[in-house]
């Protein structure tokens, strides 16, 4: 795909799709803000544009409120206590590692990938036990898995590692499942959140391809 197409049309196409969906389904303003800003954020990150971090701050706040209304307290804490500060930090970290307006991309060593998998599994079990003890918590272990994957993937993103996208693929599949459970329980805006995370899933596959090419291009220069 030509670089100009990556830079312009991918974020524009996904964000337009999100907006049209919200307008067609007469979605309330809070959910619309969450869906549109969230899609704009991840689609910009997928092509290595740090503007996505700033737009993501809006999505973090509005998504946290929707998660709170659905009893997903892990998601609330993740967005308010983690995504907001890392969104600001990531913006400035990427600013120091750009070439022609696009962030420089890199990859982990094989041993680092193994530790990444083992650490993710252990952290999910521990956090799941903690969330399970909170009154009103729904789907504690799924919620824990999405939180752990989100945190690790975000850190990898801040340090510009392409492996973030493998975690985002897994995260998005799990989160679609999480919101499907909430939809079956008549959760607030759950159907819109399913749509949002399906778009995230499509974007994560796109990001996986683009970042693999970016790493290869950097290593061959």
C-alpha positions as CSV (number, residue, x, y, z in Angstrom):
1,X,0.0,0.0,0.0
2,X,1.5,3.4,-0.9
3,X,2.7,5.5,2.0
4,X,0.3,8.3,1.1
5,X,-2.6,5.9,1.3
6,X,-1.5,4.7,4.7
7,X,-1.1,8.3,6.0
8,X,-4.4,9.7,4.8
9,X,-7.1,7.2,3.8
10,X,-6.9,4.6,6.6
11,X,-7.7,6.9,9.5
12,X,-10.1,8.8,7.4
13,X,-12.0,5.7,6.3
14,X,-12.2,4.0,9.7
15,X,-13.2,7.2,11.5
16,X,-15.9,8.0,8.9
17,X,-17.2,4.5,9.2
18,X,-17.5,4.9,13.0
19,X,-19.3,8.3,12.7
20,X,-21.7,7.0,10.1
21,X,-22.5,4.0,12.3
22,X,-23.2,6.2,15.3
23,X,-25.4,8.6,13.3
24,X,-27.3,5.7,11.6
25,X,-28.0,4.0,14.9
26,X,-28.9,7.3,16.7
27,X,-26.2,6.7,19.3
28,X,-26.1,9.1,22.3
29,X,-23.4,11.8,22.4
30,X,-21.3,10.1,25.0
31,X,-21.1,6.8,23.2
32,X,-20.5,8.6,19.9
33,X,-17.6,10.5,21.4
34,X,-16.1,7.3,22.6
35,X,-16.5,5.4,19.4
36,X,-15.3,8.2,17.0
37,X,-12.3,9.3,19.1
38,X,-11.3,5.8,19.9
39,X,-11.2,4.8,16.2
40,X,-9.4,8.0,15.2
41,X,-6.8,7.3,17.9
42,X,-6.0,3.7,17.1
43,X,-6.0,4.2,13.3
44,X,-3.5,7.1,13.6
45,X,-1.3,5.0,15.9
46,X,-1.4,2.2,13.3
47,X,0.3,4.4,10.8
48,X,2.8,5.8,13.3
49,X,1.2,9.2,13.9
50,X,1.6,10.5,17.5
51,X,-1.5,12.7,17.1
52,X,-3.4,9.5,18.0
53,X,-2.2,9.8,21.6
54,X,-3.9,13.2,22.1
55,X,-7.2,12.1,20.6
56,X,-7.1,9.0,22.7
57,X,-7.3,11.1,25.9
58,X,-10.9,11.9,25.0
59,X,-11.7,8.3,24.4
60,X,-10.2,7.2,27.7
61,X,-12.4,9.5,29.7
62,X,-15.7,8.7,28.0
63,X,-15.0,5.0,27.7
64,X,-14.3,4.8,31.4
65,X,-17.7,6.2,32.2
66,X,-19.4,3.6,30.0
67,X,-17.4,0.8,31.6
68,X,-18.3,2.1,35.1
69,X,-22.0,1.9,34.2
70,X,-21.4,-1.7,33.2
71,X,-19.6,-2.8,36.4
72,X,-16.3,-3.2,34.6
73,X,-14.1,-1.6,37.2
74,X,-10.9,-2.9,35.8
75,X,-11.6,-1.1,32.6
76,X,-12.4,2.1,34.5
77,X,-9.1,2.1,36.4
78,X,-7.1,1.2,33.3
79,X,-8.5,4.2,31.3
80,X,-8.3,6.8,34.1
81,X,-5.2,5.8,36.0
82,X,-3.1,4.4,33.1
83,X,-4.2,5.5,29.6
84,X,-4.5,9.2,30.5
85,X,-0.9,9.6,31.9
86,X,0.7,7.2,29.3
87,X,-1.2,9.1,26.5
88,X,0.6,12.3,27.4
89,X,4.0,10.5,28.0
90,X,3.7,8.5,24.8
91,X,3.1,11.6,22.7
92,X,6.3,13.2,23.9
93,X,8.3,9.9,23.7
94,X,7.3,9.5,20.0
95,X,8.2,13.1,19.3
96,X,11.8,12.2,20.0
97,X,11.8,9.2,17.7
98,X,10.2,10.4,14.4
99,X,11.4,10.5,10.8
100,X,9.4,12.5,8.3
101,X,6.4,12.7,10.7
102,X,6.2,8.9,11.3
103,X,7.6,7.1,14.4
104,X,10.6,4.8,14.0
105,X,9.6,1.2,14.6
106,X,11.5,-1.7,16.2
107,X,11.0,-5.3,17.4
108,X,11.8,-7.4,20.5
109,X,14.4,-10.1,20.8
110,X,13.1,-13.8,20.9
111,X,13.9,-14.1,24.6
112,X,12.0,-10.9,25.4
113,X,9.0,-12.3,23.6
114,X,9.0,-15.4,25.8
115,X,9.1,-13.4,29.0
116,X,6.3,-11.2,27.6
117,X,4.0,-14.2,27.3
118,X,4.8,-15.7,30.7
119,X,4.5,-12.3,32.4
120,X,1.1,-11.6,30.8
121,X,-0.4,-15.0,31.9
122,X,0.8,-14.6,35.5
123,X,-0.4,-11.0,35.8
124,X,-3.8,-11.9,34.4
125,X,-4.2,-14.6,37.1
126,X,-3.2,-12.3,39.9
127,X,-5.4,-9.4,38.8
128,X,-8.3,-11.7,38.2
129,X,-8.2,-12.8,41.8
130,X,-8.2,-9.1,42.9
131,X,-11.1,-8.1,40.7
132,X,-13.1,-11.2,41.8
133,X,-13.1,-9.8,45.3
134,X,-14.8,-6.5,44.3
135,X,-18.6,-6.5,44.9
136,X,-20.4,-6.0,41.6
137,X,-17.5,-6.9,39.4
138,X,-18.5,-8.7,36.2
139,X,-16.4,-11.3,34.3
140,X,-13.3,-10.7,36.5
141,X,-10.8,-12.9,34.6
142,X,-11.8,-11.6,31.2
143,X,-11.6,-8.1,32.6
144,X,-8.2,-8.9,34.1
145,X,-6.9,-10.3,30.8
146,X,-8.0,-7.2,28.8
147,X,-6.4,-4.9,31.4
148,X,-3.1,-6.8,31.4
149,X,-2.9,-7.0,27.7
150,X,-3.8,-3.3,27.4
151,X,-1.1,-2.2,29.8
152,X,1.7,-4.3,28.3
153,X,0.7,-3.4,24.7
154,X,0.6,0.3,25.6
155,X,4.1,0.1,27.1
156,X,5.3,-1.6,24.0
157,X,3.6,1.1,21.9
158,X,5.3,3.8,23.9
159,X,8.7,2.2,23.2
160,X,7.8,1.6,19.6
161,X,7.9,-2.2,19.5
162,X,5.9,-3.9,16.7
163,X,4.9,-6.8,19.0
164,X,2.3,-4.5,20.5
165,X,0.0,-5.5,17.6
166,X,0.0,-9.2,18.4
167,X,-1.2,-8.3,21.9
168,X,-3.8,-5.9,20.5
169,X,-5.2,-8.6,18.3
170,X,-5.6,-10.9,21.3
171,X,-6.9,-8.0,23.4
172,X,-9.5,-7.0,20.9
173,X,-10.9,-10.5,20.6
174,X,-11.2,-10.8,24.4
175,X,-12.8,-7.4,24.7
176,X,-15.4,-8.2,22.0
177,X,-16.2,-11.3,24.1
178,X,-16.4,-9.2,27.2
179,X,-18.9,-6.7,25.7
180,X,-20.9,-9.5,24.2
181,X,-21.4,-10.9,27.7
182,X,-22.5,-7.4,28.8
183,X,-24.8,-7.1,25.8
184,X,-26.5,-10.4,26.7
185,X,-27.0,-9.0,30.2
186,X,-28.5,-5.8,28.7
187,X,-25.5,-3.6,29.5
188,X,-25.5,0.1,28.7
189,X,-24.2,0.8,25.1
190,X,-22.8,-2.8,24.9
191,X,-23.8,-3.2,21.3
192,X,-21.9,0.0,20.4
193,X,-18.9,-1.2,22.3
194,X,-18.9,-4.5,20.4
195,X,-18.8,-2.5,17.1
196,X,-16.0,-0.3,18.5
197,X,-13.8,-3.3,19.4
198,X,-14.5,-5.0,16.2
199,X,-13.1,-1.9,14.4
200,X,-10.2,-2.0,16.8
201,X,-9.6,-5.7,15.8
202,X,-9.5,-4.8,12.1
203,X,-7.2,-1.9,12.8
204,X,-4.8,-4.1,14.9
205,X,-4.4,-6.5,12.0
206,X,-3.7,-3.5,9.7
207,X,-1.2,-2.2,12.3
208,X,0.5,-5.6,12.5
209,X,1.2,-5.5,8.8
210,X,2.3,-1.8,8.6
211,X,4.6,-2.1,11.6
212,X,6.2,-5.3,10.3
213,X,7.0,-3.4,7.1
214,X,8.2,-0.4,9.0
215,X,10.6,-2.6,11.1
216,X,11.9,-4.4,8.0
217,X,12.5,-1.1,6.2
218,X,14.4,0.3,9.1
219,X,16.6,-2.8,9.5
220,X,17.4,-2.8,5.8
221,X,18.6,0.8,5.7
